[in-house]
């Protein structure tokens, strides 16, 4: 048997790895291909000692190879996602405000915090590394690899279909973790049958799935509390069973959050290193599996098209939205615009092929095309084209569409405030979020409504994100008003009379909504400062902890804080950057007091990052420390989501007060939300 020889003149990295080196300088082909450091030197490196240092260096190189490989897969996914958007023929247009040849991972500009406004950089995916901004996450690997999205159901066996080729498999059966193998499905990685403790794969993944359902999902979406009549989150379990991409994303998030608990326990010396290292390996594996499934599933929709494949397209949207949310939850949301563009585009195509109907309006107009969410719901029902009586649960496809449509509309509105333009999905707000109630509808049509598909509004956002529809619509309207103002100024045709007129209509709606909420309930006589418990942090913020229905603030308080911040946002759009004006100061103080006195615990701020940041950027100098203390009281939870990012934005604005005042006509809320190097989506 021939043996490979290694040259004594090869690079030290290849010698360390015991691989043949081609001795090309300054970087050999092997190191270049893997994207790792290549070292040539006359003297032996200190770490090449034949002992512990050499072993540690070898382990580091292995991890670096895995990291670079995951990064390369992410870049490939981003290119595939862009190609997929074009392949399906989305009619939503390009990502506005971004001009790039190839969509890549977004990074904050180096040194962006030194100036007033950072610059958005979307490097070509073939060029260099893209590290992005990293949050402290206790050495848990970045979820960016899993954040990438795709979904196909054509030739891909789902977990449930792998258990049984028919639909008779029990929906309560936890799916096996990894059906594909390199031989029959062409994936690059394979899951091991057993973990390091000998736990069978099926049991291990059942544990992770339930950990995700019981702890992670409620943590990510604290206001979503489906009724018992809808079987709670049962639809999500069924979805995880039949969709491999979402299944592996859930496994990744479960491993990530479990890693946080391991880190907490490790401070007391209670977790073996082997356990922690295997958990990290499991997270990386699930990231890779999720990414590969997602790429394949998007390609499936590209190949088949949206027409006739509503369920598959809907699940792709669900994947993208879930991944975007997961990325942001672990502080790695720099790709949010790419994901939001893809999700919004595919969602729009679903409407174009499945949610538009024609109504005869008579006269010269004849037939008019109208939107109809009911048509989408009927096609996704347990019994397609059959209505769902009140008292019966939504089908899995229906529940998936409703939940992720609500999340997408919310993400679109919050993202638009950072991009400085109207929400791209604003045209659907009237149809989906119309505030007409069921009783009013019954009076209009003269018939008792007994089918769930006919209930209005079609989506009650308060059930999904804790916000009343009118508040979300109003924030979107303010963002659109800012976009209008910016465009009119560019054209030299801005009419302040028209601007104020439009703003007055929006303001009256917001104030009417605030009156309808009643008086806010004061929880504290002094500012809330309850800190997060240090032991098992995740366990304190889920089903029976501080983020449960009993300990989260009410949806009325939640809506009031967002709406009050929207008024501040509106005042800036109309009057410009004038934090010292009495009107803006009063609005800032009102929002601040609501957060200080009406929240049961400081941890609730995690769901209020956008209003916190918008308010904080306009705070008076003497109020700055109050905002710092509020964020500090959140404790370990500030490492999740965007609350640290929000504080960084506020600190940047505060540190540059003098410069901003000198250029006040060039400064606004969108500039604040982009000052870290690229627009931030604060959810």
C-alpha positions in Angstrom: 0.0 0.0 0.0 1.5 3.3 -1.1 2.2 5.9 1.6 2.1 9.7 1.2 5.3 11.4 2.0 5.4 14.8 3.7 8.2 17.2 2.8 10.3 18.6 5.6 10.1 22.0 3.8 6.3 22.1 3.9 4.4 24.7 6.0 4.0 24.1 9.7 0.2 23.9 9.5 0.4 21.0 7.1 3.0 19.3 9.3 0.8 19.8 12.3 -2.1 18.2 10.4 0.1 15.5 9.0 -0.9 16.3 5.5 1.2 16.5 2.4 2.1 20.1 1.5 2.8 21.4 -2.0 5.2 24.0 -0.6 3.7 26.9 -2.6 4.6 30.2 -0.9 3.4 32.3 0.8 0.3 30.1 1.2 0.2 26.5 0.2 -2.8 25.1 -1.8 -4.1 23.0 1.1 -4.3 25.9 3.6 -5.7 28.2 0.9 -8.5 25.7 0.1 -9.4 25.3 3.7 -9.1 29.0 4.5 -6.7 28.6 7.4 -3.4 30.2 8.4 -0.4 29.0 6.5 2.9 29.4 8.3 6.4 29.1 6.9 9.4 29.8 9.1 13.0 28.6 9.6 12.4 28.1 13.3 9.9 25.7 14.7 6.9 27.4 16.2 6.6 27.3 19.9 3.4 25.4 19.7 5.1 22.6 17.8 6.4 21.0 21.0 5.1 17.4 20.6 3.1 17.9 23.7 0.1 19.8 25.1 0.6 22.9 23.0 0.8 21.0 19.8 -2.4 19.1 20.7 -4.2 22.3 21.6 -3.1 23.9 18.4 -4.3 20.9 16.4 -7.7 21.2 18.0 -7.8 24.9 17.3 -7.0 24.2 13.6 -9.8 21.6 13.4 -12.3 24.1 14.8 -11.1 26.8 12.5 -11.6 24.5 9.5 -15.2 23.8 10.6 -15.9 27.5 11.2 -14.6 28.5 7.7 -16.5 25.6 6.1 -19.7 26.8 7.8 -19.0 30.3 6.7 -18.5 29.2 3.2 -21.8 27.3 3.2 -23.5 30.5 4.5 -22.0 32.5 1.7 -23.2 29.9 -0.8 -26.6 30.0 0.7 -26.8 33.8 0.4 -26.0 33.5 -3.3 -28.6 30.7 -3.7 -31.2 32.8 -1.8 -30.6 35.7 -4.2 -30.8 33.3 -7.2 -33.9 31.8 -5.7 -35.6 35.1 -5.4 -35.0 35.7 -9.1 -35.9 32.2 -10.0 -39.3 32.3 -8.5 -39.9 35.7 -10.1 -40.8 37.7 -7.0 -42.5 40.9 -7.9 -41.5 42.8 -4.8 -38.4 44.5 -6.2 -34.9 44.6 -5.0 -33.8 45.4 -1.4 -34.4 49.2 -1.5 -31.5 51.4 -0.4 -28.9 48.7 -1.1 -26.8 48.6 -4.3 -24.7 45.5 -4.6 -23.8 43.0 -7.3 -23.9 40.0 -5.1 -25.8 39.8 -1.8 -23.5 38.7 0.9 -23.3 38.7 4.6 -23.7 42.2 6.0 -21.0 43.6 8.2 -20.8 46.8 10.2 -18.1 49.1 8.8 -14.8 48.9 10.6 -14.8 51.9 13.0 -18.4 52.7 12.2 -19.0 53.9 15.7 -16.4 56.6 15.4 -18.4 58.8 13.1 -22.0 60.0 13.2 -23.4 57.7 10.6 -21.9 54.3 9.7 -21.9 53.0 6.2 -23.7 49.8 5.0 -21.3 47.3 3.5 -22.5 44.3 1.7 -19.3 42.7 0.4 -19.1 40.4 -2.5 -19.4 36.9 -1.0 -16.2 35.8 -2.6 -14.1 38.5 -0.9 -12.5 37.9 2.4 -14.1 37.0 5.7 -17.3 38.4 7.0 -17.3 38.4 10.7 -20.1 40.8 11.5 -20.8 42.1 15.0 -20.6 39.5 17.7 -22.5 39.6 20.9 -21.4 37.9 24.1 -22.9 34.5 24.1 -20.8 32.5 26.5 -18.8 30.8 23.7 -21.8 29.3 22.1 -21.2 29.1 18.4 -22.9 31.7 16.1 -26.2 30.6 14.7 -25.5 32.4 11.5 -25.1 29.2 9.5 -28.5 28.0 10.5 -30.0 31.4 9.8 -29.9 30.8 6.2 -33.0 29.7 4.5 -34.6 27.4 2.0 -37.4 24.9 1.7 -38.4 22.2 -0.8 -40.9 19.5 -0.4 -40.7 18.0 -3.8 -38.1 15.2 -3.7 -37.2 15.6 -0.1 -38.4 13.1 2.5 -39.7 14.9 5.5 -39.3 13.5 9.0 -42.9 12.2 9.1 -42.8 10.8 5.6 -39.6 9.0 6.5 -41.4 7.3 9.3 -44.2 6.3 7.0 -44.9 6.9 3.4 -48.5 7.5 4.1 -50.1 10.3 6.1 -51.2 7.8 8.7 -48.2 8.4 11.0 -49.2 9.8 14.3 -48.8 13.5 14.5 -47.7 13.1 18.1 -44.7 11.1 17.2 -41.4 12.9 17.7 -39.5 12.7 14.4 -36.2 11.0 14.1 -33.5 13.7 13.9 -31.8 13.1 10.6 -33.3 11.2 7.7 -30.9 12.2 4.9 -27.6 10.5 4.3 -24.8 11.4 1.9 -25.6 8.3 -0.2 -29.3 8.8 -0.8 -29.8 12.6 -0.3 -26.6 14.2 -1.2 -26.1 16.1 2.0 -22.6 16.9 3.3 -23.0 15.9 6.9 -24.6 13.1 8.8 -25.9 12.9 12.3 -24.5 10.2 14.6 -26.9 7.5 15.8 -26.0 8.0 19.5 -24.5 10.9 21.4 -21.5 10.7 23.7 -23.6 9.5 26.6 -25.0 6.6 24.6 -28.5 8.2 24.4 -30.3 6.9 21.3 -30.7 9.5 18.5 -34.5 9.4 18.7 -34.6 10.0 22.4 -32.0 12.8 22.2 -33.9 14.6 19.5 -37.2 14.1 21.4 -35.6 15.8 24.4 -34.3 18.7 22.2 -37.7 19.1 20.5 -39.6 19.3 23.7 -37.0 21.7 25.2 -37.6 23.9 22.1 -41.4 23.7 22.5 -41.4 24.2 26.3 -38.7 26.8 26.7 -37.2 28.3 23.6 -40.3 29.0 21.5 -42.1 30.7 24.4 -38.9 32.7 25.1 -38.8 33.9 21.5 -42.5 34.7 21.3 -43.6 35.5 24.8 -47.0 37.0 23.9 -48.1 34.1 21.7 -50.5 32.1 23.9 -52.8 30.0 21.7 -56.1 28.8 23.2 -56.8 25.3 24.4 -59.4 25.0 21.7 -56.6 25.4 19.2 -54.6 22.6 20.9 -52.0 25.2 22.0 -48.8 24.9 20.0 -49.6 21.5 18.6 -49.4 22.8 15.1 -45.8 23.6 15.7 -45.0 20.1 16.7 -46.6 18.7 13.6 -44.7 21.3 11.5 -41.4 20.3 13.0 -42.2 16.7 12.2 -42.8 17.2 8.5 -40.3 20.0 7.7 -36.7 19.0 8.0 -35.4 22.5 7.7 -37.5 23.9 10.6 -36.8 20.8 12.6 -33.0 21.3 12.4 -33.3 25.0 13.2 -35.3 24.1 16.3 -32.7 21.6 17.2 -30.0 24.3 16.8 -31.8 26.8 18.9 -32.5 24.2 21.6 -28.8 23.3 21.7 -27.9 27.0 21.8 -30.1 27.8 24.7 -29.2 24.6 26.5 -25.6 25.7 26.2 -26.4 28.9 28.1 -27.7 26.8 30.9 -24.6 24.6 30.8 -22.5 27.7 31.0 -24.5 28.8 34.0 -23.9 25.5 35.7 -20.3 25.5 34.8 -19.7 28.5 36.9 -20.4 26.2 39.8 -18.1 23.5 38.4 -21.0 21.1 37.7 -20.6 20.4 34.0 -17.9 18.2 32.6 -15.9 19.6 29.7 -16.9 16.6 27.6 -20.6 17.4 28.0 -20.0 21.0 26.9 -17.9 20.1 23.9 -20.4 17.6 22.6 -23.2 20.1 23.0 -21.2 22.6 20.9 -20.5 19.9 18.3 -24.2 19.0 18.2 -25.1 22.7 17.6 -22.7 23.0 14.7 -24.0 19.8 13.2 -27.6 20.9 13.4 -26.7 24.3 11.9 -25.1 22.5 8.9 -28.0 20.1 8.4 -30.6 22.9 8.7 -28.7 25.0 6.2 -28.4 22.2 3.6 -32.1 21.3 3.9 -33.1 25.0 3.6 -31.1 25.5 0.5 -32.6 22.4 -1.1 -36.2 23.4 -0.1 -35.8 26.9 -1.7 -34.5 25.2 -4.8 -37.6 23.0 -4.8 -39.9 26.0 -4.8 -37.8 27.6 -7.5 -38.1 24.5 -9.7 -41.8 23.9 -9.1 -43.0 27.5 -8.8 -45.5 28.8 -6.3 -48.7 28.1 -8.3 -50.1 24.8 -7.1 -47.7 24.5 -4.2 -49.1 26.8 -1.6 -48.2 24.6 1.4 -44.6 24.3 0.4 -44.2 28.0 -0.3 -45.9 28.8 3.1 -43.4 26.6 4.9 -40.5 28.2 3.1 -41.7 31.6 4.4 -42.1 30.1 7.9 -38.5 28.9 7.7 -37.1 32.2 6.6 -39.0 34.1 9.3 -38.1 31.7 12.0 -34.4 31.8 11.0 -34.4 35.6 10.9 -36.0 35.7 14.4 -33.5 33.1 15.7 -30.5 35.0 14.2 -31.7 38.2 15.9 -32.3 36.3 19.2 -28.7 35.4 19.5 -27.3 38.7 18.4 -26.3 37.8 14.8 -29.0 39.5 12.7 -26.9 41.3 10.2 -28.5 39.4 7.3 -32.1 40.4 8.2 -32.7 42.5 5.1 -31.8 39.7 2.8 -34.1 37.3 4.6 -36.9 39.8 5.0 -36.7 40.5 1.2 -36.9 36.8 0.4 -39.8 36.1 2.8 -41.8 39.2 1.7 -41.3 38.4 -2.0 -42.4 34.8 -1.7 -45.3 35.8 0.6 -46.4 38.2 -2.1 -46.2 35.5 -4.8 -48.4 33.3 -2.6 -51.0 36.0 -2.7 -50.6 36.5 -6.4 -51.3 32.9 -7.3 -53.6 31.8 -4.4 -55.1 34.9 -2.6 -56.5 37.1 -5.3 -60.1 37.0 -6.5 -62.3 39.1 -8.8 -65.5 40.9 -7.8 -68.0 42.4 -10.2 -68.5 46.0 -9.1 -70.7 46.9 -12.0 -70.7 49.9 -14.2 -67.7 50.7 -16.4 -65.2 49.2 -13.9 -66.6 45.7 -14.4 -64.5 43.2 -12.4 -62.0 44.4 -9.8 -59.2 42.3 -8.4 -59.4 41.9 -4.6 -57.3 40.3 -1.9 -58.8 37.4 0.0 -57.0 35.8 3.0 -59.9 33.4 3.3 -58.9 31.8 0.0 -55.4 31.0 1.4 -56.8 29.6 4.6 -59.3 27.4 2.9 -56.6 25.9 0.7 -54.5 25.1 3.7 -57.2 23.6 5.8 -57.3 20.1 7.2 -60.0 19.5 4.7 -59.1 21.8 1.8 -61.8 24.3 0.7 -63.9 23.4 3.7 -64.6 26.0 6.4 -63.4 25.6 10.0 -66.3 26.0 12.5 -65.7 28.0 15.6 -64.6 25.7 18.4 -62.4 23.6 16.1 -58.6 24.1 15.9 -56.9 25.6 12.9 -55.2 23.1 10.6 -51.4 23.0 10.8 -51.1 24.7 7.4 -53.5 27.4 8.5 -51.9 28.0 11.9 -48.5 28.2 10.2 -49.6 30.8 7.7 -51.4 32.9 10.3 -48.5 32.9 12.8 -45.7 33.6 10.4 -47.7 36.1 8.4 -48.2 38.1 11.6 -44.5 37.9 12.4 -43.6 38.9 8.9 -45.9 41.9 8.9 -44.4 43.0 12.2 -40.8 42.5 11.1 -41.5 44.4 7.9 -42.8 47.4 9.9 -40.0 47.5 12.4 -37.4 47.1 9.6 -38.9 49.9 7.6 -38.2 52.4 10.4 -34.5 51.6 10.1 -34.5 51.7 6.3 -36.3 55.0 6.2 -39.1 53.9 3.9 -42.6 52.6 3.9 -43.2 48.9 4.8 -43.0 46.8 1.6 -46.1 44.9 2.7 -48.2 47.9 3.6 -50.6 47.3 0.8 -51.9 44.2 2.8 -52.4 46.1 6.1 -55.9 47.2 5.3 -57.1 43.8 4.3 -55.4 41.8 7.1 -55.4 44.2 10.0 -58.7 46.1 9.4 -60.0 46.9 12.9 -63.6 46.1 12.1 -65.0 43.7 14.7 -67.0 40.5 14.3 -70.3 42.2 15.5 -69.9 45.0 13.0 -69.3 42.5 10.2 -72.4 40.5 11.2 -74.5 43.7 11.1 -73.1 44.5 7.7 -73.8 41.1 6.1 -76.9 40.3 8.2 -75.6 36.8 8.8 -74.2 35.1 12.0 -70.5 34.4 11.4 -69.8 30.8 12.5 -66.7 30.0 10.4 -63.2 31.0 11.6 -62.0 31.9 8.1 -64.6 34.7 8.0 -63.7 36.4 11.3 -62.3 39.9 11.1 -59.7 41.2 11.4 -58.1 38.2 9.7 -55.0 38.7 12.0 -55.2 40.0 15.5 -51.5 40.9 16.1 -52.1 41.2 19.8 -52.5 37.4 19.9 -49.1 36.9 18.3 -46.8 39.8 19.3 -48.8 41.5 22.0 -49.6 44.7 20.0 -52.9 45.9 18.8 -53.3 46.2 15.0 -53.7 49.9 15.0 -50.4 50.5 16.7 -48.4 48.4 14.2 -50.3 50.0 11.3 -49.5 53.5 12.7 -45.8 52.8 13.0 -45.8 51.7 9.4 -47.7 54.8 8.3 -45.1 57.0 10.1 -42.3 55.2 8.3 -44.1 55.7 5.0 -44.6 59.4 5.8 -40.9 59.7 6.4 -40.2 58.0 3.0 -42.7 60.5 1.4 -40.9 63.4 3.0 -37.5 62.2 2.0 -38.6 61.7 -1.6 -40.4 65.0 -1.9 -37.3 66.8 -0.5 -35.1 65.0 -3.1 -37.5 66.3 -5.8 -37.6 69.8 -4.3 -41.4 69.5 -4.0 -42.0 69.1 -0.2 -45.1 70.8 1.0 -45.1 71.2 4.8 -48.8 71.8 4.8 -49.4 68.4 3.1 -46.8 66.8 5.5 -48.5 68.2 8.6 -51.9 67.3 7.2 -50.9 63.6 6.8 -49.2 63.6 10.1 -52.3 64.9 11.9 -54.4 62.0 10.6 -51.9 59.5 11.9 -51.6 61.2 15.2 -55.3 61.3 15.8 -55.5 57.6 15.2 -52.7 56.9 17.6 -54.3 59.1 20.3 -57.7 57.5 19.8 -56.1 54.1 20.2 -54.4 55.2 23.4 -57.7 56.4 24.8 -59.2 53.1 24.0 -56.6 51.3 26.1 -57.7 53.0 29.3 -55.4 54.2 32.1 -52.1 52.3 32.5 -51.8 50.1 35.5 -48.9 51.2 37.7 -46.9 48.2 39.1 -44.4 50.1 41.2 -44.2 53.1 43.4 -40.5 53.4 42.5 -38.7 52.4 39.2 -38.7 48.7 38.5 -35.2 47.2 39.0 -35.9 43.5 39.5 -32.9 41.7 38.1 -32.7 38.4 36.3 -31.9 35.4 38.5 -28.4 34.1 37.8 -29.1 30.4 38.2 -30.6 28.6 35.1 -31.5 31.9 33.4 -33.6 30.3 30.7 -35.8 28.4 33.2 -36.8 31.7 34.8 -38.2 33.1 31.6 -40.5 30.5 30.1 -43.6 28.6 30.9 -43.7 29.1 34.6 -41.1 31.9 34.9 -40.9 35.6 34.5 -41.9 35.7 30.9 -45.0 33.7 31.5 -48.5 35.2 31.1 -48.6 36.0 34.8 -45.3 37.9 34.9 -45.1 39.6 31.5 -46.7 43.1 31.3 -50.2 43.2 29.8 -50.8 43.7 26.1 -52.4 47.1 26.9 -49.2 48.3 28.5 -47.1 46.8 25.7 -49.2 48.5 23.0 -49.2 51.8 25.0 -45.4 51.9 25.2 -45.0 51.2 21.4 -47.7 53.7 20.5 -46.2 56.4 22.7 -42.8 55.9 21.1 -44.6 56.0 17.7 -45.8 59.5 18.6 -42.2 60.5 19.3 -41.1 59.0 16.0 -43.9 61.0 14.2 -42.9 64.3 15.9 -39.3 63.8 14.6 -40.5 63.1 11.1 -42.6 66.3 11.1 -40.4 68.7 13.1 -36.9 67.2 12.5 -34.3 66.3 15.1 -35.2 68.6 18.0 -34.8 66.6 21.3 -34.9 69.8 23.3 -38.4 70.7 22.1 -41.0 70.5 24.8 -43.3 68.3 22.8 -40.6 65.7 22.1 -39.3 65.9 25.7 -42.7 65.3 27.1 -43.3 62.3 24.9 -39.9 60.8 25.8 -40.6 61.3 29.5 -44.1 59.7 29.2 -42.6 56.6 27.5 -39.8 56.4 30.0 -42.2 56.5 32.9 -44.3 53.8 31.4 -41.2 51.5 31.2 -40.1 52.4 34.7 -43.4 52.1 36.6 -45.7 49.8 34.5 -43.4 46.7 33.9 -43.5 43.9 36.5 -39.8 43.1 35.9 -37.0 44.7 34.0 -36.7 41.6 31.9 -39.8 42.8 30.0 -37.7 45.4 28.3 -36.5 42.5 26.0 -39.8 42.9 24.1 -39.5 46.7 24.0 -36.2 47.4 22.4 -37.5 49.5 19.5 -39.5 52.0 21.8 -36.6 51.9 24.3 -34.1 52.9 21.7 -36.2 55.5 19.8 -37.0 57.1 23.2 -33.4 56.8 24.5 -31.9 58.5 21.4 -34.0 61.6 22.1 -33.5 61.5 25.9 -32.0 64.5 27.7 -28.5 64.2 29.1 -29.8 63.9 32.6 -31.9 60.9 31.5 -29.0 58.9 30.0 -28.1 57.0 33.1 -31.7 56.0 33.7 -31.6 54.1 30.4 -28.2 52.5 31.2 -29.6 51.3 34.5 -32.7 49.9 32.9 -30.6 47.9 30.5 -28.2 46.8 33.2 -31.1 45.5 35.3 -32.1 43.1 32.5 -29.0 41.1 33.5 -28.0 38.1 31.5 -30.9 38.5 29.1 -29.2 41.5 27.5 -27.1 38.9 25.6 -30.2 37.8 23.8 -32.0 39.7 21.1 -31.2 43.3 20.3 -31.2 45.1 23.7 -27.4 45.4 23.8 -27.5 46.7 20.2 -30.2 49.2 21.2 -28.0 50.5 24.1 -25.0 50.7 21.7 -27.1 52.9 19.4 -28.1 55.1 22.2 -24.6 55.5 23.5 -23.4 56.4 20.0 -26.0 59.1 19.7 -25.3 60.4 23.1 -21.5 60.5 22.5 -22.1 62.5 19.3 -24.6 65.0 20.6 -22.6 68.0 19.5 -22.0 66.8 16.0 -25.6 65.8 15.6 -26.8 69.2 16.7 -24.6 70.8 14.1 -26.1 68.6 11.4 -29.6 68.2 12.8 -31.2 68.6 9.3 -29.4 65.4 8.3 -30.3 63.3 11.3 -33.4 61.3 12.1 -34.6 58.0 13.6 -33.5 56.0 10.6 -30.0 57.5 10.9 -30.0 56.5 14.6 -31.0 52.9 13.8 -28.2 52.8 11.2 -25.4 54.3 13.2 -23.7 51.0 14.0 -22.7 50.4 10.4 -26.0 49.1 8.9 -29.7 49.3 9.7 -30.7 47.5 12.9 -34.0 45.6 13.3 -34.8 46.1 16.9 -37.2 43.2 17.8 
